Amino acid sequence: MSHADDFAFAPLFAIMGEHMNSLIPKEVQKKLKAFSGTHTFNTSIISPVYDYGHRNITAWLAPNISVGGQTFNEVEVGGPRQTQNQFNPGVVQWQTGKEIGFITVC
């Protein structure tokens, strides 16, 4: 599928459907519908074919701004997407009032 990244929207589409609401825990629905306040998120992932080791991912989210980054040691930069120009291991995004501003590390 050429737009595999679109699957990231699946939870949002699911929460919008009446039938799907019956399948999603109320606590999860609440978190998808409203920002829960300033917090961090940490996880690690690996794509064995493309990564030599786990990628550690950290994000800090606050009202109108988010900062995130990841460590990586890949066979080829861009990993599974195989698109170096779309691989951004670090990004800052903020609400300017009219649009979203961003800085990215490529």
Phi, psi and omega in degrees: 000127184287341180241048183301331181296341179297340179298341178297338179278350185308315180299325180290319177295319181298319183290341182276341182271135182301313181298318183294329179304327180290342182262347184257126180306142182304323180297320178291317178303315181300317181291330179281337184266339184215142178294130186272004179103172182302130179197168175246159177224132179228138175202176172220149180222164175211140172241094191310326181290330187250338184252139173281337180201179180296145171264126177267127185241131178226138175223143174241124182239133178218167179306124175069011177206146173217145179228129181215157178196169179212150170272155178202151173214088188256156174299316177219131180301132184112340174053221184303329180287337181052036178228095182301327184285351177252000180273119183232093183287352177212139181206145172238131177231141179213154177273121181270349186111325179245336184202184178257123174267155179205154170231134181230149175255118182254000000 
